[in-house]
Amino acid sequence: MEPRAIIAGRIGLPIENGELTYPVSEVTIAGNLKDMFGNMTPADDLTFRRGVKAPTVLVEGMTLAGL
C-alpha cells in the first residue's frame, strides 16, 4: 500500500513559475507522503509560532483541491 496523505482545511500561498500567487484557505492537499517529505525545501524565515519553531516550507508536486 502506498503511503498517502490527505490534509484538509489548510491555508497557504501556491507557487506557480517560481512566484507566490494568491492566498488560499480551506483547501485539501493530497499526495504520496514519502514524496512530500522528499520534495520539501525549507525557506530561511524560521519563526516561533504556538510553541513550535518552523520555517515556511515549499513542497513541490502537490495536488490542491478547492481553489
MODELLER restraints for C-alpha pairs under 7 A, 6 or more apart:
rsr = mdl.restraints
at = mdl.atoms
rsr.add(forms.Gaussian(group=physical.xy_distance, feature=features.Distance(at['CA:3:A'], at['CA:32:A']), mean=5.85, stdev=0.5))
rsr.add(forms.Gaussian(group=physical.xy_distance, feature=features.Distance(at['CA:3:A'], at['CA:33:A']), mean=5.57, stdev=0.5))
rsr.add(forms.Gaussian(group=physical.xy_distance, feature=features.Distance(at['CA:3:A'], at['CA:34:A']), mean=6.79, stdev=0.5))
rsr.add(forms.Gaussian(group=physical.xy_distance, feature=features.Distance(at['CA:4:A'], at['CA:31:A']), mean=5.85, stdev=0.5))
rsr.add(forms.Gaussian(group=physical.xy_distance, feature=features.Distance(at['CA:4:A'], at['CA:32:A']), mean=4.55, stdev=0.5))
rsr.add(forms.Gaussian(group=physical.xy_distance, feature=features.Distance(at['CA:4:A'], at['CA:33:A']), mean=5.16, stdev=0.5))
rsr.add(forms.Gaussian(group=physical.xy_distance, feature=features.Distance(at['CA:5:A'], at['CA:30:A']), mean=5.72, stdev=0.5))
rsr.add(forms.Gaussian(group=physical.xy_distance, feature=features.Distance(at['CA:5:A'], at['CA:31:A']), mean=5.63, stdev=0.5))
rsr.add(forms.Gaussian(group=physical.xy_distance, feature=features.Distance(at['CA:5:A'], at['CA:32:A']), mean=6.09, stdev=0.5))
rsr.add(forms.Gaussian(group=physical.xy_distance, feature=features.Distance(at['CA:5:A'], at['CA:33:A']), mean=5.35, stdev=0.5))
rsr.add(forms.Gaussian(group=physical.xy_distance, feature=features.Distance(at['CA:6:A'], at['CA:28:A']), mean=6.85, stdev=0.5))
rsr.add(forms.Gaussian(group=physical.xy_distance, feature=features.Distance(at['CA:6:A'], at['CA:29:A']), mean=5.66, stdev=0.5))
rsr.add(forms.Gaussian(group=physical.xy_distance, feature=features.Distance(at['CA:6:A'], at['CA:30:A']), mean=4.51, stdev=0.5))
rsr.add(forms.Gaussian(group=physical.xy_distance, feature=features.Distance(at['CA:6:A'], at['CA:31:A']), mean=6.80, stdev=0.5))
rsr.add(forms.Gaussian(group=physical.xy_distance, feature=features.Distance(at['CA:7:A'], at['CA:28:A']), mean=5.58, stdev=0.5))
rsr.add(forms.Gaussian(group=physical.xy_distance, feature=features.Distance(at['CA:7:A'], at['CA:29:A']), mean=5.10, stdev=0.5))
rsr.add(forms.Gaussian(group=physical.xy_distance, feature=features.Distance(at['CA:7:A'], at['CA:30:A']), mean=6.51, stdev=0.5))
rsr.add(forms.Gaussian(group=physical.xy_distance, feature=features.Distance(at['CA:8:A'], at['CA:26:A']), mean=6.70, stdev=0.5))
rsr.add(forms.Gaussian(group=physical.xy_distance, feature=features.Distance(at['CA:8:A'], at['CA:27:A']), mean=6.03, stdev=0.5))
rsr.add(forms.Gaussian(group=physical.xy_distance, feature=features.Distance(at['CA:8:A'], at['CA:28:A']), mean=4.27, stdev=0.5))
rsr.add(forms.Gaussian(group=physical.xy_distance, feature=features.Distance(at['CA:8:A'], at['CA:29:A']), mean=6.37, stdev=0.5))
rsr.add(forms.Gaussian(group=physical.xy_distance, feature=features.Distance(at['CA:9:A'], at['CA:25:A']), mean=6.76, stdev=0.5))
rsr.add(forms.Gaussian(group=physical.xy_distance, feature=features.Distance(at['CA:9:A'], at['CA:26:A']), mean=3.92, stdev=0.5))
rsr.add(forms.Gaussian(group=physical.xy_distance, feature=features.Distance(at['CA:9:A'], at['CA:27:A']), mean=5.41, stdev=0.5))
rsr.add(forms.Gaussian(group=physical.xy_distance, feature=features.Distance(at['CA:9:A'], at['CA:28:A']), mean=6.20, stdev=0.5))
rsr.add(forms.Gaussian(group=physical.xy_distance, feature=features.Distance(at['CA:10:A'], at['CA:25:A']), mean=5.77, stdev=0.5))
rsr.add(forms.Gaussian(group=physical.xy_distance, feature=features.Distance(at['CA:10:A'], at['CA:26:A']), mean=5.16, stdev=0.5))
rsr.add(forms.Gaussian(group=physical.xy_distance, feature=features.Distance(at['CA:10:A'], at['CA:27:A']), mean=5.51, stdev=0.5))
rsr.add(forms.Gaussian(group=physical.xy_distance, feature=features.Distance(at['CA:10:A'], at['CA:28:A']), mean=6.74, stdev=0.5))
rsr.add(forms.Gaussian(group=physical.xy_distance, feature=features.Distance(at['CA:11:A'], at['CA:24:A']), mean=5.47, stdev=0.5))
rsr.add(forms.Gaussian(group=physical.xy_distance, feature=features.Distance(at['CA:11:A'], at['CA:25:A']), mean=4.10, stdev=0.5))
rsr.add(forms.Gaussian(group=physical.xy_distance, feature=features.Distance(at['CA:11:A'], at['CA:26:A']), mean=6.13, stdev=0.5))
rsr.add(forms.Gaussian(group=physical.xy_distance, feature=features.Distance(at['CA:11:A'], at['CA:27:A']), mean=6.83, stdev=0.5))
rsr.add(forms.Gaussian(group=physical.xy_distance, feature=features.Distance(at['CA:12:A'], at['CA:23:A']), mean=5.74, stdev=0.5))
rsr.add(forms.Gaussian(group=physical.xy_distance, feature=features.Distance(at['CA:12:A'], at['CA:24:A']), mean=5.48, stdev=0.5))
rsr.add(forms.Gaussian(group=physical.xy_distance, feature=features.Distance(at['CA:12:A'], at['CA:25:A']), mean=6.59, stdev=0.5))
rsr.add(forms.Gaussian(group=physical.xy_distance, feature=features.Distance(at['CA:13:A'], at['CA:20:A']), mean=6.06, stdev=0.5))
rsr.add(forms.Gaussian(group=physical.xy_distance, feature=features.Distance(at['CA:13:A'], at['CA:21:A']), mean=6.20, stdev=0.5))
rsr.add(forms.Gaussian(group=physical.xy_distance, feature=features.Distance(at['CA:13:A'], at['CA:22:A']), mean=5.70, stdev=0.5))
rsr.add(forms.Gaussian(group=physical.xy_distance, feature=features.Distance(at['CA:13:A'], at['CA:23:A']), mean=4.74, stdev=0.5))
rsr.add(forms.Gaussian(group=physical.xy_distance, feature=features.Distance(at['CA:13:A'], at['CA:24:A']), mean=6.11, stdev=0.5))
rsr.add(forms.Gaussian(group=physical.xy_distance, feature=features.Distance(at['CA:14:A'], at['CA:20:A']), mean=5.99, stdev=0.5))
rsr.add(forms.Gaussian(group=physical.xy_distance, feature=features.Distance(at['CA:14:A'], at['CA:21:A']), mean=5.69, stdev=0.5))
rsr.add(forms.Gaussian(group=physical.xy_distance, feature=features.Distance(at['CA:14:A'], at['CA:22:A']), mean=6.71, stdev=0.5))
rsr.add(forms.Gaussian(group=physical.xy_distance, feature=features.Distance(at['CA:15:A'], at['CA:21:A']), mean=5.74, stdev=0.5))
rsr.add(forms.Gaussian(group=physical.xy_distance, feature=features.Distance(at['CA:24:A'], at['CA:67:A']), mean=6.74, stdev=0.5))
rsr.add(forms.Gaussian(group=physical.xy_distance, feature=features.Distance(at['CA:27:A'], at['CA:64:A']), mean=6.47, stdev=0.5))
rsr.add(forms.Gaussian(group=physical.xy_distance, feature=features.Distance(at['CA:27:A'], at['CA:65:A']), mean=5.64, stdev=0.5))
rsr.add(forms.Gaussian(group=physical.xy_distance, feature=features.Distance(at['CA:27:A'], at['CA:66:A']), mean=4.95, stdev=0.5))
rsr.add(forms.Gaussian(group=physical.xy_distance, feature=features.Distance(at['CA:27:A'], at['CA:67:A']), mean=6.40, stdev=0.5))
rsr.add(forms.Gaussian(group=physical.xy_distance, feature=features.Distance(at['CA:28:A'], at['CA:64:A']), mean=5.71, stdev=0.5))
rsr.add(forms.Gaussian(group=physical.xy_distance, feature=features.Distance(at['CA:28:A'], at['CA:65:A']), mean=5.14, stdev=0.5))
rsr.add(forms.Gaussian(group=physical.xy_distance, feature=features.Distance(at['CA:28:A'], at['CA:66:A']), mean=6.49, stdev=0.5))
rsr.add(forms.Gaussian(group=physical.xy_distance, feature=features.Distance(at['CA:29:A'], at['CA:62:A']), mean=6.81, stdev=0.5))
rsr.add(forms.Gaussian(group=physical.xy_distance, feature=features.Distance(at['CA:29:A'], at['CA:63:A']), mean=5.80, stdev=0.5))
rsr.add(forms.Gaussian(group=physical.xy_distance, feature=features.Distance(at['CA:29:A'], at['CA:64:A']), mean=4.86, stdev=0.5))
rsr.add(forms.Gaussian(group=physical.xy_distance, feature=features.Distance(at['CA:29:A'], at['CA:65:A']), mean=6.62, stdev=0.5))
rsr.add(forms.Gaussian(group=physical.xy_distance, feature=features.Distance(at['CA:30:A'], at['CA:62:A']), mean=6.58, stdev=0.5))
rsr.add(forms.Gaussian(group=physical.xy_distance, feature=features.Distance(at['CA:30:A'], at['CA:63:A']), mean=5.45, stdev=0.5))
rsr.add(forms.Gaussian(group=physical.xy_distance, feature=features.Distance(at['CA:30:A'], at['CA:64:A']), mean=6.69, stdev=0.5))
rsr.add(forms.Gaussian(group=physical.xy_distance, feature=features.Distance(at['CA:31:A'], at['CA:62:A']), mean=6.07, stdev=0.5))
rsr.add(forms.Gaussian(group=physical.xy_distance, feature=features.Distance(at['CA:31:A'], at['CA:63:A']), mean=6.49, stdev=0.5))
rsr.add(forms.Gaussian(group=physical.xy_distance, feature=features.Distance(at['CA:36:A'], at['CA:59:A']), mean=6.25, stdev=0.5))
rsr.add(forms.Gaussian(group=physical.xy_distance, feature=features.Distance(at['CA:39:A'], at['CA:59:A']), mean=5.44, stdev=0.5))
rsr.add(forms.Gaussian(group=physical.xy_distance, feature=features.Distance(at['CA:39:A'], at['CA:60:A']), mean=5.60, stdev=0.5))
rsr.add(forms.Gaussian(group=physical.xy_distance, feature=features.Distance(at['CA:40:A'], at['CA:57:A']), mean=6.34, stdev=0.5))
rsr.add(forms.Gaussian(group=physical.xy_distance, feature=features.Distance(at['CA:40:A'], at['CA:58:A']), mean=5.58, stdev=0.5))
rsr.add(forms.Gaussian(group=physical.xy_distance, feature=features.Distance(at['CA:40:A'], at['CA:59:A']), mean=4.56, stdev=0.5))
rsr.add(forms.Gaussian(group=physical.xy_distance, feature=features.Distance(at['CA:40:A'], at['CA:60:A']), mean=6.86, stdev=0.5))
rsr.add(forms.Gaussian(group=physical.xy_distance, feature=features.Distance(at['CA:41:A'], at['CA:57:A']), mean=5.68, stdev=0.5))
rsr.add(forms.Gaussian(group=physical.xy_distance, feature=features.Distance(at['CA:41:A'], at['CA:58:A']), mean=5.08, stdev=0.5))
rsr.add(forms.Gaussian(group=physical.xy_distance, feature=features.Distance(at['CA:41:A'], at['CA:59:A']), mean=6.47, stdev=0.5))
rsr.add(forms.Gaussian(group=physical.xy_distance, feature=features.Distance(at['CA:42:A'], at['CA:55:A']), mean=6.14, stdev=0.5))
rsr.add(forms.Gaussian(group=physical.xy_distance, feature=features.Distance(at['CA:42:A'], at['CA:56:A']), mean=6.03, stdev=0.5))
rsr.add(forms.Gaussian(group=physical.xy_distance, feature=features.Distance(at['CA:42:A'], at['CA:57:A']), mean=4.49, stdev=0.5))
rsr.add(forms.Gaussian(group=physical.xy_distance, feature=features.Distance(at['CA:42:A'], at['CA:58:A']), mean=6.28, stdev=0.5))
rsr.add(forms.Gaussian(group=physical.xy_distance, feature=features.Distance(at['CA:43:A'], at['CA:55:A']), mean=5.81, stdev=0.5))
rsr.add(forms.Gaussian(group=physical.xy_distance, feature=features.Distance(at['CA:43:A'], at['CA:56:A']), mean=5.39, stdev=0.5))
rsr.add(forms.Gaussian(group=physical.xy_distance, feature=features.Distance(at['CA:43:A'], at['CA:57:A']), mean=5.98, stdev=0.5))
rsr.add(forms.Gaussian(group=physical.xy_distance, feature=features.Distance(at['CA:44:A'], at['CA:55:A']), mean=6.58, stdev=0.5))
rsr.add(forms.Gaussian(group=physical.xy_distance, feature=features.Distance(at['CA:45:A'], at['CA:55:A']), mean=5.22, stdev=0.5))
rsr.add(forms.Gaussian(group=physical.xy_distance, feature=features.Distance(at['CA:45:A'], at['CA:56:A']), mean=6.49, stdev=0.5))
rsr.add(forms.Gaussian(group=physical.xy_distance, feature=features.Distance(at['CA:46:A'], at['CA:53:A']), mean=6.53, stdev=0.5))
rsr.add(forms.Gaussian(group=physical.xy_distance, feature=features.Distance(at['CA:46:A'], at['CA:54:A']), mean=5.33, stdev=0.5))
rsr.add(forms.Gaussian(group=physical.xy_distance, feature=features.Distance(at['CA:46:A'], at['CA:55:A']), mean=4.05, stdev=0.5))
rsr.add(forms.Gaussian(group=physical.xy_distance, feature=features.Distance(at['CA:47:A'], at['CA:53:A']), mean=5.48, stdev=0.5))
rsr.add(forms.Gaussian(group=physical.xy_distance, feature=features.Distance(at['CA:47:A'], at['CA:54:A']), mean=5.71, stdev=0.5))
rsr.add(forms.Gaussian(group=physical.xy_distance, feature=features.Distance(at['CA:47:A'], at['CA:55:A']), mean=6.03, stdev=0.5))
rsr.add(forms.Gaussian(group=physical.xy_distance, feature=features.Distance(at['CA:48:A'], at['CA:54:A']), mean=6.64, stdev=0.5))
